[in-house]
Amino acid sequence: MNKDRHIKKESILKALEKSLGVVTVACKSSDVPRSTYYKWLNEDEEFAKAVKDIENIALDFGESQLHKQIGDGNTSATIFFLKTKGKKRGYVERNELDLTSGDEPIKINVNIKGVEY
């Protein structure tokens, strides 16, 4: 690999880590065009793995901040956590749809590949 390209890749990876994975910020600070970043991402498995690792670090950071807010008694953070992570325990909002039409039956037509049912 070209030494300059290797240095640029290292530069953008450091910038991605610093920006918590924000590509635009990392590209600007490392002077790498976004098109080049995405080319490397698609063509270089090692680079793509490093980017994925940085994305996971950013996600871990976000989760740690959420847990901190929950610990501080933030009701919204607690509700968000339960709605996203507590679904299996019943912490989920359900939308209800009332399909009643008085005493009349409801007819629903379905068209699958041109055939009416």
PyMOL CGO cylinders between C-alpha atoms (Angstrom):
from pymol import cmd
from pymol.cgo import CYLINDER

trace = [
    CYLINDER, 0.00, 0.00, 0.00, 1.11, 3.52, -0.74, 0.3, 1, 1, 1, 1, 1, 1,
    CYLINDER, 1.11, 3.52, -0.74, 2.72, 5.05, 2.37, 0.3, 1, 1, 1, 1, 1, 1,
    CYLINDER, 2.72, 5.05, 2.37, 0.82, 8.35, 1.98, 0.3, 1, 1, 1, 1, 1, 1,
    CYLINDER, 0.82, 8.35, 1.98, -2.48, 6.48, 1.67, 0.3, 1, 1, 1, 1, 1, 1,
    CYLINDER, -2.48, 6.48, 1.67, -1.66, 4.46, 4.79, 0.3, 1, 1, 1, 1, 1, 1,
    CYLINDER, -1.66, 4.46, 4.79, -0.92, 7.67, 6.71, 0.3, 1, 1, 1, 1, 1, 1,
    CYLINDER, -0.92, 7.67, 6.71, -4.21, 9.21, 5.48, 0.3, 1, 1, 1, 1, 1, 1,
    CYLINDER, -4.21, 9.21, 5.48, -6.15, 6.12, 6.54, 0.3, 1, 1, 1, 1, 1, 1,
    CYLINDER, -6.15, 6.12, 6.54, -4.58, 6.25, 9.99, 0.3, 1, 1, 1, 1, 1, 1,
    CYLINDER, -4.58, 6.25, 9.99, -5.37, 9.94, 10.16, 0.3, 1, 1, 1, 1, 1, 1,
    CYLINDER, -5.37, 9.94, 10.16, -9.02, 9.49, 9.32, 0.3, 1, 1, 1, 1, 1, 1,
    CYLINDER, -9.02, 9.49, 9.32, -9.37, 6.57, 11.75, 0.3, 1, 1, 1, 1, 1, 1,
    CYLINDER, -9.37, 6.57, 11.75, -7.99, 8.74, 14.56, 0.3, 1, 1, 1, 1, 1, 1,
    CYLINDER, -7.99, 8.74, 14.56, -10.36, 11.55, 13.51, 0.3, 1, 1, 1, 1, 1, 1,
    CYLINDER, -10.36, 11.55, 13.51, -13.30, 9.12, 13.45, 0.3, 1, 1, 1, 1, 1, 1,
    CYLINDER, -13.30, 9.12, 13.45, -12.48, 7.97, 16.95, 0.3, 1, 1, 1, 1, 1, 1,
    CYLINDER, -12.48, 7.97, 16.95, -12.24, 11.56, 18.16, 0.3, 1, 1, 1, 1, 1, 1,
    CYLINDER, -12.24, 11.56, 18.16, -15.56, 12.51, 16.49, 0.3, 1, 1, 1, 1, 1, 1,
    CYLINDER, -15.56, 12.51, 16.49, -17.30, 9.33, 17.76, 0.3, 1, 1, 1, 1, 1, 1,
    CYLINDER, -17.30, 9.33, 17.76, -17.74, 8.10, 14.20, 0.3, 1, 1, 1, 1, 1, 1,
    CYLINDER, -17.74, 8.10, 14.20, -19.08, 11.27, 12.56, 0.3, 1, 1, 1, 1, 1, 1,
    CYLINDER, -19.08, 11.27, 12.56, -17.77, 10.82, 9.01, 0.3, 1, 1, 1, 1, 1, 1,
    CYLINDER, -17.77, 10.82, 9.01, -18.14, 14.44, 7.83, 0.3, 1, 1, 1, 1, 1, 1,
    CYLINDER, -18.14, 14.44, 7.83, -16.19, 15.78, 10.79, 0.3, 1, 1, 1, 1, 1, 1,
    CYLINDER, -16.19, 15.78, 10.79, -13.49, 13.13, 10.44, 0.3, 1, 1, 1, 1, 1, 1,
    CYLINDER, -13.49, 13.13, 10.44, -13.08, 13.75, 6.71, 0.3, 1, 1, 1, 1, 1, 1,
    CYLINDER, -13.08, 13.75, 6.71, -12.80, 17.50, 7.18, 0.3, 1, 1, 1, 1, 1, 1,
    CYLINDER, -12.80, 17.50, 7.18, -10.30, 17.28, 10.01, 0.3, 1, 1, 1, 1, 1, 1,
    CYLINDER, -10.30, 17.28, 10.01, -8.10, 14.75, 8.19, 0.3, 1, 1, 1, 1, 1, 1,
    CYLINDER, -8.10, 14.75, 8.19, -8.48, 16.41, 4.78, 0.3, 1, 1, 1, 1, 1, 1,
    CYLINDER, -8.48, 16.41, 4.78, -9.83, 13.26, 3.13, 0.3, 1, 1, 1, 1, 1, 1,
    CYLINDER, -9.83, 13.26, 3.13, -12.74, 13.55, 0.68, 0.3, 1, 1, 1, 1, 1, 1,
    CYLINDER, -12.74, 13.55, 0.68, -15.88, 11.66, 1.69, 0.3, 1, 1, 1, 1, 1, 1,
    CYLINDER, -15.88, 11.66, 1.69, -15.77, 9.81, -1.65, 0.3, 1, 1, 1, 1, 1, 1,
    CYLINDER, -15.77, 9.81, -1.65, -12.28, 8.53, -0.81, 0.3, 1, 1, 1, 1, 1, 1,
    CYLINDER, -12.28, 8.53, -0.81, -13.40, 7.48, 2.67, 0.3, 1, 1, 1, 1, 1, 1,
    CYLINDER, -13.40, 7.48, 2.67, -16.29, 5.44, 1.21, 0.3, 1, 1, 1, 1, 1, 1,
    CYLINDER, -16.29, 5.44, 1.21, -14.01, 3.96, -1.46, 0.3, 1, 1, 1, 1, 1, 1,
    CYLINDER, -14.01, 3.96, -1.46, -11.64, 2.75, 1.25, 0.3, 1, 1, 1, 1, 1, 1,
    CYLINDER, -11.64, 2.75, 1.25, -14.56, 1.50, 3.31, 0.3, 1, 1, 1, 1, 1, 1,
    CYLINDER, -14.56, 1.50, 3.31, -15.81, -0.61, 0.39, 0.3, 1, 1, 1, 1, 1, 1,
    CYLINDER, -15.81, -0.61, 0.39, -12.45, -1.84, -0.88, 0.3, 1, 1, 1, 1, 1, 1,
    CYLINDER, -12.45, -1.84, -0.88, -10.27, -2.34, 2.21, 0.3, 1, 1, 1, 1, 1, 1,
    CYLINDER, -10.27, -2.34, 2.21, -11.50, -5.00, 4.66, 0.3, 1, 1, 1, 1, 1, 1,
    CYLINDER, -11.50, -5.00, 4.66, -9.00, -4.00, 7.34, 0.3, 1, 1, 1, 1, 1, 1,
    CYLINDER, -9.00, -4.00, 7.34, -10.06, -0.34, 7.13, 0.3, 1, 1, 1, 1, 1, 1,
    CYLINDER, -10.06, -0.34, 7.13, -13.75, -1.34, 7.21, 0.3, 1, 1, 1, 1, 1, 1,
    CYLINDER, -13.75, -1.34, 7.21, -13.14, -3.46, 10.32, 0.3, 1, 1, 1, 1, 1, 1,
    CYLINDER, -13.14, -3.46, 10.32, -11.39, -0.57, 12.04, 0.3, 1, 1, 1, 1, 1, 1,
    CYLINDER, -11.39, -0.57, 12.04, -14.33, 1.73, 11.18, 0.3, 1, 1, 1, 1, 1, 1,
    CYLINDER, -14.33, 1.73, 11.18, -16.80, -0.86, 12.56, 0.3, 1, 1, 1, 1, 1, 1,
    CYLINDER, -16.80, -0.86, 12.56, -14.77, -1.05, 15.78, 0.3, 1, 1, 1, 1, 1, 1,
    CYLINDER, -14.77, -1.05, 15.78, -14.95, 2.74, 16.13, 0.3, 1, 1, 1, 1, 1, 1,
    CYLINDER, -14.95, 2.74, 16.13, -18.72, 2.64, 15.53, 0.3, 1, 1, 1, 1, 1, 1,
    CYLINDER, -18.72, 2.64, 15.53, -19.04, 0.10, 18.35, 0.3, 1, 1, 1, 1, 1, 1,
    CYLINDER, -19.04, 0.10, 18.35, -16.95, 2.27, 20.67, 0.3, 1, 1, 1, 1, 1, 1,
    CYLINDER, -16.95, 2.27, 20.67, -19.24, 5.24, 19.89, 0.3, 1, 1, 1, 1, 1, 1,
    CYLINDER, -19.24, 5.24, 19.89, -22.32, 3.10, 20.56, 0.3, 1, 1, 1, 1, 1, 1,
    CYLINDER, -22.32, 3.10, 20.56, -20.82, 1.91, 23.85, 0.3, 1, 1, 1, 1, 1, 1,
    CYLINDER, -20.82, 1.91, 23.85, -20.18, 5.53, 24.81, 0.3, 1, 1, 1, 1, 1, 1,
    CYLINDER, -20.18, 5.53, 24.81, -23.80, 6.45, 23.99, 0.3, 1, 1, 1, 1, 1, 1,
    CYLINDER, -23.80, 6.45, 23.99, -25.09, 3.56, 26.07, 0.3, 1, 1, 1, 1, 1, 1,
    CYLINDER, -25.09, 3.56, 26.07, -22.88, 4.56, 28.98, 0.3, 1, 1, 1, 1, 1, 1,
    CYLINDER, -22.88, 4.56, 28.98, -24.28, 8.10, 28.81, 0.3, 1, 1, 1, 1, 1, 1,
    CYLINDER, -24.28, 8.10, 28.81, -27.82, 6.71, 28.80, 0.3, 1, 1, 1, 1, 1, 1,
    CYLINDER, -27.82, 6.71, 28.80, -27.07, 4.57, 31.86, 0.3, 1, 1, 1, 1, 1, 1,
    CYLINDER, -27.07, 4.57, 31.86, -25.55, 7.60, 33.58, 0.3, 1, 1, 1, 1, 1, 1,
    CYLINDER, -25.55, 7.60, 33.58, -28.73, 9.60, 32.92, 0.3, 1, 1, 1, 1, 1, 1,
    CYLINDER, -28.73, 9.60, 32.92, -30.85, 6.73, 34.26, 0.3, 1, 1, 1, 1, 1, 1,
    CYLINDER, -30.85, 6.73, 34.26, -28.66, 6.67, 37.37, 0.3, 1, 1, 1, 1, 1, 1,
    CYLINDER, -28.66, 6.67, 37.37, -29.20, 10.41, 37.76, 0.3, 1, 1, 1, 1, 1, 1,
    CYLINDER, -29.20, 10.41, 37.76, -32.96, 9.85, 37.83, 0.3, 1, 1, 1, 1, 1, 1,
    CYLINDER, -32.96, 9.85, 37.83, -33.75, 11.06, 34.31, 0.3, 1, 1, 1, 1, 1, 1,
    CYLINDER, -33.75, 11.06, 34.31, -37.29, 9.78, 33.69, 0.3, 1, 1, 1, 1, 1, 1,
    CYLINDER, -37.29, 9.78, 33.69, -37.12, 10.17, 29.90, 0.3, 1, 1, 1, 1, 1, 1,
    CYLINDER, -37.12, 10.17, 29.90, -33.90, 8.16, 29.73, 0.3, 1, 1, 1, 1, 1, 1,
    CYLINDER, -33.90, 8.16, 29.73, -35.46, 5.43, 31.88, 0.3, 1, 1, 1, 1, 1, 1,
    CYLINDER, -35.46, 5.43, 31.88, -38.57, 5.27, 29.71, 0.3, 1, 1, 1, 1, 1, 1,
    CYLINDER, -38.57, 5.27, 29.71, -36.46, 5.17, 26.53, 0.3, 1, 1, 1, 1, 1, 1,
    CYLINDER, -36.46, 5.17, 26.53, -34.34, 2.35, 27.92, 0.3, 1, 1, 1, 1, 1, 1,
    CYLINDER, -34.34, 2.35, 27.92, -37.37, 0.30, 28.93, 0.3, 1, 1, 1, 1, 1, 1,
    CYLINDER, -37.37, 0.30, 28.93, -39.10, 0.85, 25.56, 0.3, 1, 1, 1, 1, 1, 1,
    CYLINDER, -39.10, 0.85, 25.56, -36.03, -0.30, 23.64, 0.3, 1, 1, 1, 1, 1, 1,
    CYLINDER, -36.03, -0.30, 23.64, -34.40, -2.90, 25.87, 0.3, 1, 1, 1, 1, 1, 1,
    CYLINDER, -34.40, -2.90, 25.87, -37.39, -4.01, 27.95, 0.3, 1, 1, 1, 1, 1, 1,
    CYLINDER, -37.39, -4.01, 27.95, -39.76, -5.05, 25.16, 0.3, 1, 1, 1, 1, 1, 1,
    CYLINDER, -39.76, -5.05, 25.16, -39.65, -8.72, 26.15, 0.3, 1, 1, 1, 1, 1, 1,
    CYLINDER, -39.65, -8.72, 26.15, -40.83, -7.73, 29.61, 0.3, 1, 1, 1, 1, 1, 1,
    CYLINDER, -40.83, -7.73, 29.61, -43.82, -5.84, 28.28, 0.3, 1, 1, 1, 1, 1, 1,
    CYLINDER, -43.82, -5.84, 28.28, -42.39, -2.31, 28.20, 0.3, 1, 1, 1, 1, 1, 1,
    CYLINDER, -42.39, -2.31, 28.20, -43.67, -1.51, 24.75, 0.3, 1, 1, 1, 1, 1, 1,
    CYLINDER, -43.67, -1.51, 24.75, -46.14, 0.97, 23.35, 0.3, 1, 1, 1, 1, 1, 1,
    CYLINDER, -46.14, 0.97, 23.35, -48.81, -0.56, 21.21, 0.3, 1, 1, 1, 1, 1, 1,
    CYLINDER, -48.81, -0.56, 21.21, -50.89, 1.24, 18.67, 0.3, 1, 1, 1, 1, 1, 1,
    CYLINDER, -50.89, 1.24, 18.67, -54.48, 0.15, 18.71, 0.3, 1, 1, 1, 1, 1, 1,
    CYLINDER, -54.48, 0.15, 18.71, -56.67, 0.40, 15.65, 0.3, 1, 1, 1, 1, 1, 1,
    CYLINDER, -56.67, 0.40, 15.65, -60.44, 0.38, 16.06, 0.3, 1, 1, 1, 1, 1, 1,
    CYLINDER, -60.44, 0.38, 16.06, -61.94, -1.33, 13.02, 0.3, 1, 1, 1, 1, 1, 1,
    CYLINDER, -61.94, -1.33, 13.02, -65.54, -1.24, 14.16, 0.3, 1, 1, 1, 1, 1, 1,
    CYLINDER, -65.54, -1.24, 14.16, -68.19, 0.23, 11.92, 0.3, 1, 1, 1, 1, 1, 1,
    CYLINDER, -68.19, 0.23, 11.92, -71.24, 0.08, 14.12, 0.3, 1, 1, 1, 1, 1, 1,
    CYLINDER, -71.24, 0.08, 14.12, -73.05, -3.19, 13.55, 0.3, 1, 1, 1, 1, 1, 1,
    CYLINDER, -73.05, -3.19, 13.55, -71.97, -3.56, 9.94, 0.3, 1, 1, 1, 1, 1, 1,
    CYLINDER, -71.97, -3.56, 9.94, -69.30, -6.12, 8.99, 0.3, 1, 1, 1, 1, 1, 1,
    CYLINDER, -69.30, -6.12, 8.99, -66.06, -4.75, 7.66, 0.3, 1, 1, 1, 1, 1, 1,
    CYLINDER, -66.06, -4.75, 7.66, -64.91, -5.89, 4.25, 0.3, 1, 1, 1, 1, 1, 1,
    CYLINDER, -64.91, -5.89, 4.25, -61.21, -5.75, 3.46, 0.3, 1, 1, 1, 1, 1, 1,
    CYLINDER, -61.21, -5.75, 3.46, -60.05, -6.23, -0.13, 0.3, 1, 1, 1, 1, 1, 1,
    CYLINDER, -60.05, -6.23, -0.13, -56.53, -7.48, -0.69, 0.3, 1, 1, 1, 1, 1, 1,
    CYLINDER, -56.53, -7.48, -0.69, -54.81, -7.51, -4.05, 0.3, 1, 1, 1, 1, 1, 1,
    CYLINDER, -54.81, -7.51, -4.05, -51.85, -9.88, -4.36, 0.3, 1, 1, 1, 1, 1, 1,
    CYLINDER, -51.85, -9.88, -4.36, -50.09, -9.84, -7.72, 0.3, 1, 1, 1, 1, 1, 1,
    CYLINDER, -50.09, -9.84, -7.72, -53.22, -8.72, -9.50, 0.3, 1, 1, 1, 1, 1, 1,
    CYLINDER, -53.22, -8.72, -9.50, -55.56, -11.21, -7.82, 0.3, 1, 1, 1, 1, 1, 1,
    CYLINDER, -55.56, -11.21, -7.82, -58.34, -9.81, -5.61, 0.3, 1, 1, 1, 1, 1, 1,
    CYLINDER, -58.34, -9.81, -5.61, -59.12, -11.62, -2.37, 0.3, 1, 1, 1, 1, 1, 1,
]
cmd.load_cgo(trace, "trace")
